[in-house]
Every structure is written in structure tokens, then in C-alpha cells.
């Protein structure tokens, strides 16, 4: 019997994934946590992905045909989700069997957390473990260098997104998830669970591999937005760190404006400066 009010909705956009979608589906159906719906959103596939999905008769699976527009497809999944929580999973990645249970238990016992992620083990082209900071303040600071949550481990409260009218934005292309998590962090708390929750497939065909160079300006723009947010907190006249930022910030900004340092170097300088400040005060 299908639960009309599942606790979790797993959202997986699918595009020409016939080589690995079966493994992905099996990893979700084998979860120790059972109360979920599994939305597989076909993003206009031209291979046998849809036939493979249709071969399953598990009532928790829902196949949703979509036009080929990835960001719109993801947003459709989020809007149609019935779960209290939404768990993100890419069409070529695998959930560890305990992932949903761990994230559900964590969010239930940490009601102030809006979204959480975890660690990933990479396989395929590269083999290594990607770890992430666990505490909100460090996660936000680290956004000057990289994303706050590993998207295939993303787990967010549906009601939080609805209340704050947050969704993926197409103008941010392959970094729309980074932008979404950054906006969540300005309105609520983020966390990462220090456990491997997802097996992450690496290959030359990944969007982040194929389009990273042409989207580098988008990524830099998001990081600069995060920097502005951090500085708005640090440069408050009543903030104990204001005197430090007033002294150092203009010098760093001049270096960037005169192109004496690259934007990436500027961001790293700012990261180091803010990191040293938060050792003295809480931001």
C-alpha cells in the first residue's frame, strides 16, 4: 500500500542513464528506512532509461516525464514532493543502505537545522573520500572555497523551502545547487554528518567535469555573494571584529581591483582573515 504522506521524498532527475540507473534505484529500494516515496524525473531521455524505471513495480516509485530542462525538472520534483524531508540523489550515484535513516534521525533530533549533508566515497575515474565541515559557521565560511553540502547527500526540510520560497535557479546552471544551499544558510542552519552516506560516481561525462570551465564565473559570483554576506555580519559597527575588518578589508579590495591578485586568491585571503577573526569572536 502506498503511503500518501511519506516522511521522506527521494528526488532523482534522470537523463540518459541506462548504464547505471538500475544500480541507483536498487540502492534506494534497499534502504533500512522504508517510509519514503521515490520520484524519478525523466529529463527527456533518448535511451532506455524510462523502460528500465518502468520495469519496477515498487509502489514507492513514481516516474514523472519532463521536458529536457534540468533545473525545471529538479524544481518539479521538489514541488511535487510529499515528504517532510527531501533527499537529493543523482541518477548515477548510490545511497549507502543506512543513509535515509541516519539523516532522518539527525534532523528529528536537531530541529534548528534546515538542511544537512554528509560525506561521500568517490568511485570510478577517481577513488577517494570527500569529507565536509560539520558545524554551520565553518560550513558558511568554507563556501568561500567550495560548496557547503555535497549535493548527492543533500537532505532538506520541505516546509523550510516553502516558507522561504527557495528553489533552484536556472541562471546558476550547474551550480544551482550551490546557490540554493547558500540561500538556505542565510535563513537557517546547515550541518554535515561525518559519515559516508553516498557513493559518488566520477567520470568525464559529469556536468561538473564537462562544463566547469565555462561556468567558472557563475561559481565565483556565488562565492562573492557569500563573502558579502559574511562581511555584512563582520563589519557591523557593534560587532567586536569591526575594527579588524575596517583595517584589512580596504587593502585586500584594492589588490583585487588593481588585478594584482586573482579573484580566487582574493577569496582565499578573505577566508584566512575571517577564519582568524572567528577564533577571537563568534560571528
N, C-alpha and C positions, 0 to 999 in steps of 0.2 A: 504494500500500500504506500502511495506517495504522501509524504508529509507536506501539507500546504504552507507550513510555517517552519521551515528548516532553520536550524541555528546558524548554519554556515552556507554560503554560496561560493562555489569554486568557479571562477571565471577564466576561461581559456579561449582566446582568439586562435583560429586555425586557418593557415593558408598554405596549401600545397605541402602537407606534412605527412604524406602517405608512408614515408620511410620510417617514421618514429611515433606517429600519433597513437598507435596501439599500445606501445610501452607507456606513454604518458597517461592514457586512460586507465590502464591496469594499475598504475601507481596510485591513482586517486581512488579507484574502487577497492583497493586493498588497505585503505586507511583503518586504523584501530577505532577512530571516531566515525560513527556511522550516520549521524543526523545532518546530512548535507544534501544540497542539490548541486548538480554539475552542469553548468552552462557551457556548451561547446559552440562557439560562434564562428560559423564558416565565413571567412572574409573573401568570398568569391573564388574558391579553389578551382583549379582546372585539372586536377589529378583525381585519384581515387580516395581522397581523404573523407569525403562525405559518405561514400559507400562503407568504408571501414567503421565510421561512427555509427551508421545505421545498423550494422551487424550486431550491436549490443542491445540487449533488451532490459537492461537495468533501469528501473523506473526513475532513478535519480538523475539519469542523463537526459538533457534537453538540448536538441540540436536546433540552432537558430540560424537560418540563412541570412546573409547580409551582403550588401554590395561591397565591392573592393575599395574600402576606405578604412584603414586600420584604426585610426583614432575614433572615428564614429562607431566602429564595431565594438571597440573596448567600452566606450561610453554606453552603448546599448546594453551590454552585459551588466554593467554597474547599475543602470536604471531598472533593469528587469529583475535584479537580484532580490529574492525574498528573505534572505538570511539576515540575522542580526549582524553578522560579520561577512565581509567579502575577502576571500583568499585568491590571490593572483597566481597564475601558473602559465608559463609559456608553452606552446604546443610541442616543443622538443625537449622539455625538461621533465624531471621525475621527482615526485614527492617521496621523502622518507616516510615509512609507514606510520610513524607517530606524529607527523607534522601538525595535522589539524588539532589533535588532542592537546599537544603542548601549547600551541598558540591560543586555543580556546581557553584553557585553564589559566594561562598567563593574563589574558585580557579580563577574564572574570574576576581575578583577584587583584587587578590593577585598574580600577575604574577611571582613573585620571589619564590613562594612556589612550590616545586616539587611534594610533596605528603602531604596529610592531613588525619587525622583520627578524631575520636570523642569519646564520652563516650558510655558506654553500660549498659543496665539493665539486670542483670542475672536472669534467672528463671529456675525452675526445682529442681535439687539437692540443689542448693544454690540460695538465693534471696538477691541481693544487687546491688548497682550501682558501676561501675568501672569508676573512673574519671582519667584523664591524664593531665600532664602539657601541656600548650598551646603554649609556646614560644620555638623556635628552640634550643637555648643554654641550656635551662633547660631540654628539651627532650633528647638532646645528653648526658648530664651529667647523667640523670636518667637511661640511658642504662647500667650503672654500676650495677644497681639493677633490672631492668625489661625492657621489650620490649618498644620501642618508640611509636608504633602505635598499637592499638588493631586491629588485622588483619581483623575481620569481618566488620570493619569500614574503611578499607584502600581504598584510592582514590588517584590515581597517574596519572600524565601526561604520556600518551603512548609515545610521542616523546622523553621525557626525558630518558625513559628506553632504547629506540632505540639508541639514541645518545651516551649513556654511556655503551651500550652493557650489561645491567644488567638483570639478570633473577634469578629464584630460583635455588639453587644448591643442588643436591641430597645428598651430603656428610654431609649436616647440618640437615638432617632428619626432625623431627617435628619442628625444629627451623629455617627452611629455610626462613620463612617469616621475622623473627628477623634479620637474616643475610642480607636479601635484603634491609630492611629498614635502617639498619646500613650503608650499602654501598651508599644508596641514600643520607643519611645525610652527607656523606663526600664530596659529589659533589653538593648538593643543600640544600635548606631549607625545614624543616619539620614543621608542625603545627598540633595542635589538636583543634577541635571546641568544646567548652564547652557546648555541648548539647547531649542528648541521641539520638543516630542515629540508634542503632541496639538492638534488644532483643536477648540475648545470652543464648542458651540452655545449661544447665550444667547437666552432668550425668557421671556415672562411665565408660561409653563406649568411652568417648572422648580420642583422641590420647594423649593429654597432660596429662590426668589422667593415662592412661594405660602405657605410655612409658616414662614418665618424669624422673623416677629414672635412667633408663638405658641410657638416653640421657643427663644426667646432665653434663657430661664432655664437650659435644658439647656446651651447653648453657654457661658454664664457659669460654670456649675458645672464644666465641663471645664477651663476656664481657671484657676479657683481651685484645682482639683486639681493642675494643673501648677505653680502658684505654691507650693503646699505642698511639692511635690517639690523645687523649686529651693531653697526656704528650708531644707529639711531638710539640704541639702548645704552651704549657706552658713553656717548657724548652728551647725555642728559646732564644739565647743569648741576643737578642734585646727586649725580652718580659719583661715587668715590674715585672712579677711574677717569673722570673727565679731564683732570689735569694732565694725565699721561697722553691721552689721545689728542688733546689740543696741541701738545708739543710735537708729537711724532707724525701725526696724520698729514699735515700740510707738506712735510718734507717728502713723504712717500708719494703723495699725489703729484707733486712737481716732477719727480723722477719719471712717473708713468706718462704724464702729459708731454714731457720733452722726449719721450720714447727712448730714455736712457736705460729703461728696463722693460722687458716684455710684460704683457698682462699676466701671464702665468707666474712670472717672478714676483710681480707686484702682489698678486693674491697670496703667494707663499709668505712674503714679508708680512702682510697683514695677518695671516694665520698665526705666524710666530709672535707677532706683537700682541694680538688679542689673547693668545694662549698664555703668554706670560702674565697678562693682566688678570685673567681669571684665576690664577694661582694666588692672587692677593685678595680679590674680591669676588663675590658671586654676581654674575650678570643675569 
